[in-house]
Structure formats: structure tokens, C-alpha cells
């Protein structure tokens, strides 16, 4: 009987949520549309490549990084190897990503910085909250970003954690939902001369692994698909990224991929993502952080990455829109190496 009551309650809550959405949902504030071109200011800020002062450690199992937080799902089963190998594609991908020892991303000279400022522009500032400092040009080894995630007129909490050690990186994203499973996404791989080199992308619903992707740089193949479906295989392009790593690749490299079309996977499909610098604005309002807006349009989809040069180019806002939905991630707090460096002003929280 108790289970029946819980089921009825959950069903009633679900109906109420859907009714509010269909009615217009005035109980939650509207979220901003992607910034129209006429509201983007002339570009005066820069996206400079970040230094990652990491050196490869002694050989160890791939992905051997410190725990990112609470107990996590058991390691996923390896993706099934591709039936055929494309030697020419493998050579191209391996060469472009320098499959030898990982090295730190080079620092971009000022004249090469994306969105380079005029000569009389203000120099980069060190951002401080209390005694906690962000060092311009040096990408931190540990970052935690709390987001407020908006889906239409609904909102929930999420966070992303970055760790870099010994020439490797790991990104974990967590999202709580009103009804249904909690979501967990992970990207991990090497740090190479061209930035992030993903090796594995995974997604979980609660503790159950769902879609995943394996980047086989030696063979030049991308193996991807849902756990319950046949794995698919595609040629792996140089510079390929996953859904989670793309924004952080832009941050680390200072937008080195802008102007290119990047191969990207969400574990279920493979896309071609054209990237362009759309303009400059501020976050969360006209008195906030200066951000550069990077846009990607693919068929009927639009993605925006709002990158904050004052905070190591970190993505403080991400917008994804297609014909069926709109999802926005709004940063509310940023911690670097365990210390808070930025909080969303109270009036915007």
C-alpha cells in the first residue's frame, strides 16, 4: 500500500509539472534567449591559451586520477573494437595529436590571441575574492563549477569538476533531476600539444552506464553507442572532442579551434561542429564578467559557449537549443584548487 501511495504521489507531481509547463509556468522566471547579434559588443577581450604545468608520470593505468567526489559507478565495459582499421585515417589522427608523451599547451603570443585587443586595451586582470587569486594564463589543476541548469521553465542544480595531473585530465559533470535518475557524464584523456585529447566518454543514469565513446587515436577510429545497442564505428578526425570536453578545450587552448569544424560525439551520434567567435558581452549582467561568446550552428541546433577570460576562459554559461528544447547552464560558483574565486551576485541567484 505504501508503494502504491508513493507511486500515485510521484504521478501526481509529474502531472502537475507538465500542467504548469503547458500553462506557461509563470511560477519560474523566464530565461534569457541567446544574445542577439545587435546586443554583442565589439571584441576587446582576448582568449589566450593556458599553460598546463604538467609532466607525464611513470606508466600507470589510464585515468588514474584522484577521486572526483563521492563514490561513483564502476568502470564501464570497454567498447568493442572496430572490425576494420583505416590505416590512413589512423596516421593522420595520430600525427595531429602527437601520440607520444603529452606536453603542456603552448602559451599563445599576444598577437595570436583570439579576439586580440587593440594596443590601448586594459591588460588582463587578476580576479580575487578575498585572498583567493586566479592566475591569468595558468590553467588550474582542480576546478569545480556549480551551475544552475534551466530546461524550459524548470531549473535544477548541477556541477562540473576538472582535474589535471601528470599529462592527463578528467572531467565529471553531475546533474540532479526532479523526477527520474540523476545524470553523470565523464570525459577523460590526455593533455597534448593541441589541447585535450579525449580517450573515453561515458554517461550514466544513476549507476547504470548508458551511451559511451572510445577514441582510438592509434587506429584512427571512433567507437560509440548506447549500452543496449550495437556499437557504431566512424573515422576519427584530428581534434575530435566529446560533448563535455568541447567547452574546456576552447578554454585551455584559448579558442585555437575557432574557424574550424570540429568532430564531436555525445556517445550516441557524431556531429560536425563549426565554431566561430560571435562577439562579446557580460555575465550575468552588464556589471558582470566580460565574456566572449562562441557559437556553433549545426542544422537546426545552436550551441553557445560563454567564456570568461578573467577566469582562465572558463565556460560560465552554455546554451543549447534545438527544435524541441532549450537548455542553459548558468555558473553560480567557481572554486579553484579548493578555494572559492567567484560567486554569482545574490540578486542574480
N, C-alpha and C positions, 0 to 999 in steps of 0.2 A: 504493500500500500504506500509506504514511504517513497519507494522508487517511482510509483505512478504519480504521486503528488509533485515530485521533483521534475518529472518529465512534462507534466501539464504546466508547471510554472515556467520552465525553460521555453516551452512552445508559446506560452502567452507573452513572455518577454520578447521573443523573436517577432511575433505578430505586431506587438506594439512598436518595435523599432522600425519594421517595414512600413507600418502605417504612418509614422512620423515622417519618414523619408518621402513617402508618396504625397504627404500633405504639405511638404515644403520645409519642414523641420526648422521653424523659427526658434526652437529651443537651443540651437547651436549657432554661433556666428558664421557668417559667410567667410570663405577663404578666398584669398586674392587670386585672380587669374594670372597666368604667366605675364610677365611685364611686356606690354606692347612696345613696338619699336620707338614710338614717339615719346615714351617715358624713360628710355635708356639714355643716360648722359654720355657725352664724349669720353673716350677712354683716356684716363691719365694715370691709372694704376698699372702695375706690371705683375705678371705671373712668372716668377723666377724659379728655375729648377732648384731643388732642395738637395743639400748634402746629407747622405746617409753614411755615417762613420761606422760602417760595419765591415768586418773581415770574416771570411769563411772560417768556421771552426773545424776541428778534427772530424773525420767522417762520422756521421750519426744518422739514425733513421730519419727519413724525410718528415718534415713537420714537427720536429722535436723542439717545441717552444714551451715556455711556461704556461700553466693553465690560464685560460682567459677568464675564468669565473667559476660559477657553480658547476656541479657535476654535469657532464654533457653526454650526448648519445655515444654509444660505442662506435668505433671506426666503421665506416661503411665498407661494403664489399668492393673490391677493385672492379672497375669497369672491364667488360670483356674485350680482349684485344681485337683489333681490326683484322678482318680476314685478309686484306690485301695491303701492301705497303707502297706508297708513292715516293720513290727514291728522289725524284727531282724536287718535289714539294718539301720533303724532309730536309734536303740540303739547303734550300732557301730559308726555311724557318729556323733551322739551327744556326745558319750563318748570321741571320739578322738578330738573333737573340744571344749570340756568343755563348754557346752551351758550355763553355769552360767555366772556370771559377767566377762566381758572382763578384761584381765590383760596385762601388758606390756610384750613384748617378752623378754625372759631372755637373758642376755649377755653371749655369748659363751666364755668359758675359752680359753686361747691362745692355749692350746694343742689340743682343739677340733675344732679350726677354720678350715674351708675348705681351702685346698691348703696351709696348715700350712708351714710357712717359716722355714728355718734352724735357729739354735740358733744365728748365727752371722749375720743374715739379718738385714737390716736397720729397725728401729722402724717406726710405722705409722706416716706419716707427716700430719701437719695441712696445708691445702691448702688455700691460700689467694689471693684475688685480691683487691689491696688497703687495706682498713681496714676491709673488709668483710671476715669472717672466716667460715670454715667448721669444726665442732667439731667431730672428729672421734668417732664412737661408739654411737652417739646420733642421731637418725633419726629425721629430722626436721618435724615440723607440717605443713609447707606450702612449696611446691616446684613447680616451673614452669620450664619445659624443652622445649626449642624450637628445632624443628627438621627440617632438610631438608629431604624430602621423595622422594626417587627415585623409579620410576616404569619403568623398562627397561631403556630407554634413556630419559624419561621425568622426570621432577622434580617439586615439589611443596612444599609449606610450611605447617607445622603442629605444634601443641604444645600439651603437656600433663600437667595437673595440679593435684597435690596431696594435699589433706587436711586431717588432722587427728585432732580429737577433742573428748574428753570425751569417749575414748574407741571405737571410730568409725572412719572409713576412707571413703573418696570418691575420685575416680579417674575420670577425664574427659579428653578425647582426641578429638582434633579437627583437621580436615584435609580439606584444600581448594582444589578444583579441577579446571582444565582448563575449561572444559565444563561439565555441569551437576550439580547435587546437592552437597552442602557441607556436609561433614560427621561428625557425632558426636557420640562418644561412651562413655558409663559411666559404671563404676563398683563401687558398694558401699556395705558396710557391717561392720562387727565387727573386732576389733583387739583382737585376742585371744592369748593364751599361745603358739600356734603353728604358729603364724603369722596372715596373712589376712584370714578372714572367709567371703567370698562373700555371699551376700544375694540376690542381684539383679544385672543383667547385661542388658543393653539396647543399641540399636543402632538406630540412626536417619539418614534419608536423608532429608536435610533441616529441616523442622519442623515435618516431618512425621515419626512416630516410625515404625521401621521395626522389625528385629529379637530381641528377648529378652530371658532371662533365669531367673528363680526363684529358688533359693537354699533353699529348705525346710529342714533345719537341724533337726528339731524335728521329722518330719515324715521320713527323710532319702530319700527324692525324689528330683529329678532334673526335672523341667518342662521347656521346651524350644520350640522355633519355631518361624516362621515368623508370622507377624500380620495377613496376609491373608490366612494362612494355619492352619490346625488342630494342636493344641499343642501336643507335644510328652512328654513322661514321662519315666524316667530312674532311676534306683537306684543311690543314691548319695553316692559317696565314700568319706571317710575321706581324708581331704587335697585337695579336689577339688578346682579348680580355673577357672577363665574365661580368655578369650584371652587378656584382658587388664591387669588384676591383676597379671598374672604369673610372668612377669619380676620384678615387685615390691615386690612380695612375696619372690623371690630369694634375692632381695636387703635387705629387712627387716630382714629375718632370717639368712642371711649370707650363703645361699645355703644349708639350712638344708634338702631340698628335693632332693639334688643331690644323684644319685644312685637309686632313686625311680622312679616308673612310676605313673605320676600324671594324674588324670581325669581332662579334660579341655573341655570347651564349648565355641563356638563362637556365641551362640544363635540359630544357625541353625543345628549344628551337635555336637556330643560328641566324643571326642578323648581320647586315652591313650598316654600320653607324657612321654617317657623315658628321663630322664635328666642325663647328665654326664658332668664333667669338662674336656674340651678338651685341654686346655693349656693356655698360657699367651702371650700377645702381647702388642702393644701400639696403642693409638688412639689420634689424627687422623693419626700420622706418627711416625717414630722412635724416635722423640723428644717429643712425647706427653705423655698423661696419661698412666700409667700402667693399663691394663685391663685383667680380667680373662674371658675366652670365654667358655660359657656353651652351649652345643649343645643338640638338640633333633631331632632324626630321626624317622619319622612315615611313613611307606610305602614309597611313592615317594616324601615325603616332608622333608625339612630340615629347622630347625629354629636355629638361633644363638642369644644369648644374650651376649653382651659385657658389663661387669660390672666393674665399676671403684672403687676400694677400697678406693682411696684417696678422693672420693666424696660420702661417705656413700653407696658404692656399686651401685650407680645409673646406670641404663642402658643408656650408651652413644651411643650405636649402636645396632640395632636389624635387623636381616636379615631373610627373609622368602622366600624360594624357593620351587616351585613345578614344575611339568612338563609343566605348562602353563605360569608361570610368575615368576618374581623375584622382590621383594620389599625390599628396605633398608631404615631404618631410621637413620640419622646421626645427633647427637646432635650438635647444633651450639651455644647455650647459656643456662646456668643453673642459675636460681635465687632461693635463699633460704630465706624464710621469707621476701620476697620483695626486696632483695638485690642481685645484680649480684655477683656470685662467680667464674664463669668460662665462657670464650668466646672462640669460635673456632678461632685459629690464622688466620689473614687476608689472608694469602697465600692459606689456605685450604677452605676458604669460597666460 
